[in-house]
Amino acid sequence: MGGVNSPVRAFKSVGGDPPIIERGLGAHLWDVDGREYIDFIGSWGALILGHAHPAIVAAIQDQAALGASYGITTELEVELAERVKRAIPSVEKLRFVSSGTEATMSAIRLARAFTKRDLILKFEGGYHGHADSFLSEAGSGLATLGIASSPGVPEALAALTLNAPYNDLASVEKLFASNKREIAAVIVEPVPANMGVVLPAPGFLNGLREITNRTGSLLIFDEVITGFRLCYGGAQTLQGVTPDLTTLGKIIGGGLPVAAYGGRAEIMAQVAPLGSVYQAGTLSGNPLAMRAGIEVLKLLETANFYSKLNARAERFVAQLHRAVREFSIPAQVNSTGSLATLFFVPQTVGNYADAKKSDTRRYAAFFRAMFERGILLAPSQFEALFLSAAHTETDLERTLGAVRESFGLLAADPE
Ligand SMILES: *Cc1c(COP(=O)(O)O)cnc(C)c1O
């Protein structure tokens, strides 16, 4: 429908037709016409090890021969859960689901039940999947397509979602002051990557923790992208802020459909069958996906995985900065670890309003110039560029060569 099964895959905002992909290996993709691309989408962040990693392929093949789904508990679920808990200590208990959307939707239901409150507070430009409660002022595909709030969401439900600008604690305080003891939870991407990459200002996440503690509201970190992306664990580990609930997805399934929500045992104990908050899934904890997830975490746990990946990403980003300066492109590079966004805007970007000032036509021109040179970036200004461990120095040098050529074209034709 529209040629895509997820709107972020469309080329509507950048022009042209999306390629039809036939296969992937490492950091490379091939389309049905045999064209090769260096891929910086990485299945929207899921593939930190690149495409078709041999250990993951073997694990999936091995499990497929044993059966793809049982609908009954396996040891694989226990093993993956134990690994996640060891990596992210705030996750004392967790539940596997099949998509990030299910994880965030379930976390919100649980927060509402636990606090006996109805409102939720999110941030403009944050993306938490496509459940009804999250589709106002949302990032990702909604930002790309300019959809401020989705038709089909009943107004009465939309009214339960409050939005604040990211990095703006004063606005959060104000919303709490005018909705006393009514806000069940604050849900936030600790490092937003769905309005493009934006970094939390010093003290912002701590401030959210302090406000939610003081007001009896829960703090939910949506780490569907950041979980196992920046370090072994979540962004919460790096930022030193402990949320009540965490949602995970993308990387923990190694490219198969897995996500999870978890957190404080006392809260999670309210989920059925221990408690009465209902949430279920036919394919939850799917054995193929669990095997893939276990294999991924084993590989990510190896010594220096993140220091090597992040160091390579840092060198790449430094070169991007250099090219921006050299060609006098009015642009910003926001980055952390293996996440980056090149915003075509002269001022710094610290929230959604800043991100929206970007010249999206310039991004489109840049995207197309890169695409013609065999480099596949997200077809939107409001997404991240994902580096994986499979990107070799040669891949990155080729990419930087294409960046300089593309900047040369942009500089020559400022319109
Ligand atoms: C991708 C994403 C989701 C939604 O996950 P799906 O698996 O696409 O449903 C939720 N939150 C964040 C931060 C995401 O990046």
PDBQT file of the ligand as one rigid body, heavy atoms in Angstrom, charges set to zero:
ROOT
HETATM    1  C1  LIG A 501      10.738   2.048  16.373  1.00  0.00    +0.000 C 
HETATM    2  C2  LIG A 501      10.322   2.626  17.647  1.00  0.00    +0.000 A 
HETATM    3  C3  LIG A 501       9.136   2.242  18.292  1.00  0.00    +0.000 A 
HETATM    4  C4  LIG A 501       8.134   1.334  17.655  1.00  0.00    +0.000 C 
HETATM    5  O1  LIG A 501       8.633   0.061  17.425  1.00  0.00    +0.000 OA
HETATM    6  P1  LIG A 501       7.928  -0.865  16.312  1.00  0.00    +0.000 P 
HETATM    7  O2  LIG A 501       8.624  -2.174  16.462  1.00  0.00    +0.000 OA
HETATM    8  O3  LIG A 501       8.159  -0.185  15.002  1.00  0.00    +0.000 OA
HETATM    9  O4  LIG A 501       6.486  -0.937  16.649  1.00  0.00    +0.000 OA
HETATM   10  C5  LIG A 501       8.876   2.746  19.544  1.00  0.00    +0.000 A 
HETATM   11  N1  LIG A 501       9.726   3.600  20.135  1.00  0.00    +0.000 NA
HETATM   12  C6  LIG A 501      10.855   4.009  19.547  1.00  0.00    +0.000 A 
HETATM   13  C7  LIG A 501      11.776   4.929  20.285  1.00  0.00    +0.000 C 
HETATM   14  C8  LIG A 501      11.182   3.557  18.274  1.00  0.00    +0.000 A 
HETATM   15  O5  LIG A 501      12.290   4.001  17.665  1.00  0.00    +0.000 OA
ENDROOT
TORSDOF 0
